[in-house]
Amino acid sequence: MPIGDRIGGFIRPGFNPLLAPGAPTIGTLSNGGLGTNVSIAFTAPSDVGGGAITSYEAVATERTTFVVTVGGGKFVIDGVSQDTLTLQEGGTYTFDQSAGTNSTHPLRLSTTSDGTHGGGSEYTTGVTTNGTPGSAGAYTRIVVASGAPTLYYYCSSHSGMGGTVNTTTGATSFTATGTSSPVTVTGLIEGQSYTTTVTAINDYGPSGISGTSNSVQAEDVVGELWGWGYNAEGQLGQGNTTAYSSPVQVGSLTTWLHMTGGYQFQISIKGDKTLWGTGLNDVGQLGVNTGTPQYSSPVQVGTLTDWTTEIGAGRDWASAIKTDGTLWAWGSGSYGRLGLGNTTNYSSPKQVGALATWSKLSCGENFTAAIKTDGTLWTWGYGGKGQLGQGNTTSYSSPVQVGALTTWSTIACGWEFAAAIKTDGTLWAFGNNGDGQLGQGNTTNYSSPVQIGALTTWSKISGGNKNLAMIKTDGSLWGVGYNEEGSIGDGTSVSKSSPVQVGALTTWSKISRGANTSFGLSTGGTLWSWGRNSQGRLGLNNTTYYSSPKQIGSLTTWKNIQNPMATAISGAAIK
């Protein structure tokens, strides 16, 4: 081995590898309720060769090896209960088949929904089985191949028993450096499990890598709630109706988890899973059942503590999913958009049907789209532009299924259109296309889902007034549709009917699009905005319109951004 100093991965004369520091020893991991951050504490090594340690590098990598069991009617992956079975490409999943019940219900995988029953075939790529189901040590194991087809799990002994296997892209790593313990790694994906390593670096080079830690689960983000922009109905929660062109904090609490904005009102959730509203309440859109037309400070929606972050707001109504999978709605019932089978207004949450299988939702101007745990897509409300995806322009006051597919994973509604991502990473859209927002290279409306391009690398979407924002798995940001006020962010004011990339950065983690206004969050915790800026809704301390992303302040501690309705005219974020 050559002798030399290490410079940028190269070796120069004089380096002795034995003088590099020893590997750090990881002590504790904590995400401290910060969700997409993990703090890694470690014991610094004593330097073998006398060279001072100059820095430490910490890495958090998505787990790739998992044990899967069943509990409470749900799959449990490494101790974490999953509403749906989601496996990442490159991951190894060992399904424990040792329980006595497995003797009559052996689990297998297939590319057909009922497995080998009815003439289907078993999927065997990367799959191994061991032992007899129901006996000690029995398992079914799969190494998920890159680009794996849509899969289904099924009982090889009985038809009609099984479900969909969702897949995500392969493991992702996040890195941070520091000069002392702990080192905080940011940008982790909520709900994912990670292993961590630490490396010490001195003048002679990097140390060995620490042994992998116990896994850490990235939890939901909690922190301070801030808002800015239009405030005529008190939707910023400041106790007044003054507009603010820069972010202002809502109270002093640090327990806010998520928020969504409608037209002049906001619905927020705290870390204790309580639901809160502020702003306009003339038709009960805050869900507080008081008859008071406006609240300029947050008021609690009932007393329940079982709400999830799946909350959505339309023009003057809102919807939310509870932890038990039930769906609820309140506010204006025009066009049947509450999904309650009528057009009645309700000033407190009402359950939509009796099902407890809802997992994702999004609200448009006058309609709702939602995904069930089985991967099916459903819509209801106003359908005059084909935004319900039903192949017609009919309005529906109760949920109706969009086609027969069970491969939908993400949904986002705009003003009169919707977009959705499938489990294979493809992107689809339907509804009003007057400004090219469906990404088809034209301005023709489509009343059934149509695919946007042929890529399979889409990960996140947000629907605006007449445009759509998208993030790919590589962290790049894209936009399509109305752009006369620069709301796409590509540096022009020309509308686009095919997706265009916003700048060259690949560090975008979240996107939020409102009424021709856009907000983005980077993996480094910076907050950005662009587009229309009347009432200071960009948070940039002015009313200037911008056609390219501009950073809001200089902070790197932002953790979450608002998921607004297409006509929302204010912004919100958590730090």
Secondary structure, DSSP 8 states (H G I E B T S, - for coil): ----EEETTEEETT--GGGS----EEEEEE-TT-SSEEEEEEE----SSS--EEEEEEEEEE--EEEEEEETTEEEETTEEESSEEEETT-EEEEE--SGGGGT--EEEESSTTTTTTS--B--TTEEEES-TTSTT-EEEEE--TT---EEEEESSSTT-EEEEEEE----EEEEEESSS-EEEE---TT-EEEEEEEEEETTEE---------EE-----B-EEEEE--TTSTT-SSS---EEEEEESSS---EEEEEEETTEEEEEETTS-EEEEEE-TTSTT---S--SEEEEEEESSS---EEEEEEE-SSEEEEEETTS-EEEEE--GGGTTSSSS---EEEEEE-SS---EEEEEE-SSEEEEEETTS-EEEEE--TTSTT-SSS---EEEEEE-SS---EEEEEE-SSEEEEEETTS-EEEEE--TTSTT-SSS---EEEEEE-SS---EEEEEE-SSEEEEEETTS-EEEEE--TTS-S-SS----EEEEEE-SS---EEEEEE-SSEEEEEETTS-EEEEE--GGGTTSSSS---EEEEEESSS-----EE----TT--EEEEE-
